[in-house]
Amino acid sequence: MMKNKKEYEIDEKLAKTRLDKAIAVLDSDISRMTVQRLIDEGNILVNSKKEKASYKVNIGDKIEVEIPEVKESKIESEEIPIDVLYEDDDIIVVNKPKGMVVHPANGNPNGTLVNAVMNICKGSLSGIGGEIRPGIVHRLDKDTSGVLIVAKNDKSHINISEQIKNRKVRKIYIALVRGNVKANEATIDMPIGRSEKDRKKMQVTRKRKECSYSF
């Protein structure tokens, strides 16, 4: 497999900086997530030796970075009609229909949103995680329809993931209810955690330390 090799030398500005952070500064085309993966795979050397991502670089350290050729994804593209709301060089925003699974998995190897996006974004996806494929930054359940943002490269993947993590992305859910709703507004405080009877399922729980979602 062909590799793209880059070499750097640490100056005083980056001295005592973590190795993964230093490389991300030296080469803005490589995300910190990619750097950490390359370090784990042994493709980044410091003075011809392997070091951990937490290694603090020193003045004069010679860094060698080998970037393996991006592999084609094992996920196949499929011509599946899907509503594209927006697309640029970094992201694609789609309206996922009810009944569609987001990512291929056991029981749903194809016919997913990722298969559809692979087909729509032919030639415009970069190597997320070493493979040419779209990056899923958030999900919707199979029977839930709605807007999904899909990253087309490492940088947008990390950027959007950080925004979601820091609650800078506002999510609005619309629910169809049956019966008479007395109040115009209400707060539903029902934390969801792992089911005590079936660990594969989730349930409403009052054990807040174990809950993973709250609405």
N, C-alpha and C positions, 0 to 999 in steps of 0.2 A: 504494500500500500504506500503511495507517495505521501511525503510529508513536507509541509512548509516550515522551514526553520528560520527562527529569528534570534538575534543575540543582543543583549543589553549589558551595560555596565552601570552599577549603582553610584550615584554621586551623593554629595552631602545633603541635598534636599530630601532624598528618600531614605537616608540612613535611619536605622532602627524602626522602619516601617515593616509591617507584616508582609511576607512574600506575596501572598495572593493580592493584597491591596496594591503593592508596589507595581506588580505587572499590569494590573488594571489601569494604573496611572500612566505607565510607560506606553501602553498600547490601548488606545480607546476603542479599537475594533474588537477587543476581546473582553467579554463580560467577566465579572468576578466569579459567577457561577461556572463559566467555562474554564476559567483559570483553576478553580478548585478541582474540577474534574480532570484536567490535564495533569495536575500535581498528583492526584490519586493514581492515575494511570502511568506515572513515571515519565511523562513527556516534558517535564520541566526540571532542569538541573541547576544547581547553584555551585559554581566552581567544579563542575563535572560530577557533583554528588546529588543524590536525592535528599530533599528537605521537606518538612511538613509545611502546610499552608501558614501555620503560626510562626514560622521561623522569621526572626528579625534580621533584615538584610543589613549589610555593612558597606561602608565606602569601599569601592573597588571590586565588590562581588561581581562575578561574571555570570549572567543569567542566560541559559539556553532554553528556548521555547520551541518545541516541535509540535506543530498542529497537524494531526492526521487528516487525510482527505475525508471529507464528509461522506457518510454512507447513505445509500438510498434506503428509505424507510421500508420496512416489511409490510406496512399498512398500504393496501391498494386503494387507488383513487376510483371513485364510482360516480357515474352520472346520475346524481340524485337531485331533483329539483329542490332548491332552497332559496328563501328570500334574503338577498344581500342588501343590508341597509346602508352600509358604508364600507369603503376599502381604500387603503393607501399603501405605501411601501412597508409600513410597520404592522398594521393590524387589519383585520377584516371583522366587521360586525354583522351578525346574521340573526334572523328570527327563527329560533328552533321550534319546529312544530311539535305538538303533542304526539306522543307515541314513538319519538325518535330518541335513541340512546346517544349520549354525547361521544363516548370513546369506546373503541372495540375492546371486548373482554370476553371471558368465558361465557358462552350462551348467546353472545352478540358479536360475532367475529366480523360482521360487515353490516352495511346499511346504516352506519352511524353518521353523526354530524362530521366527525373527522374524515371519514371516507369522502363525504361530499365536498368538504373544504379542500382536501387534497386535489380534487378534480378542478375546482374553481381557480385555485392558486397555482396552476401549473407554471413552473419556472420562476415563481416569485417567492418561494420559501427558502430560508437559509437553514443551516444545520443546528437546530435546537437539540442540545444534548448529544451532538455528534451524528444526528440523523436528520435528513431533509423531511420535515413534517411540521404541521401546525402545532402551536403551543396552547394548551388549554389552561387558562388562568382561573377560571371558575366554572361551575357546572350547574345544570338544572336536571331534576329528576326526569325519568323517561316520560311520565305522563304530565309534565309541566311544560307549557309553551312559554316562550319569552326570548328576550334579547341576550345574546352571548357575544363577548369580546374574545377574539382568538388572535394570539400573537403570531407574527410571521418571522420573527427573529429573536435571538437571545435578549437583546437590549430591551425591546418592547415587552417581552415576557417578564423580565425582572422589574421593569418600571411599573407595569400595571399590577403585578403581584404585590409590590410594595404599597401601591396606592390602596389596594383592597385591604391589605393587612393593617394599614394605618387608618382605615375607615374614611378615606377620602373619596371613595366611590359610593354614591347614593343609590341604593337599590329600592325599587318600589314594586310590591307584589299586589296583584289584583285577584281577589277571591270571589267566586260565585257562591252565595249562600242561599239556603232554602229556609223559609219561615219568615216570621216578623222580627226584624232587628229594631229594637226599641231606641237605642242610642245612635246618634249620628257619628260619634267618635268613641273609641274605647281602646284600652290597652290590654293586650293578651299577654299575661305573664305566666307562661307554661314552659319552663325549661325542658329541653329534650335531652335524654341521656340513654345509655345502653340499657336494653331490657334485662330485667333480673331473671326472667323465665327463658328467654331466648337471646343469647349473646349476638346473634346475627341480625337482630331487629332493634329498633329504637322505640322509646316510649316517653310519655310525659313523666317527669320525675321532680321531686322536691329536693333531691340531693344535689344541691347546686355545685358542689365540688366536682361532681361527676358529669355535669351537663355539658354539652358541646354547642348547643344552640339556644337562643332565647329570642322571642319575637316581641 
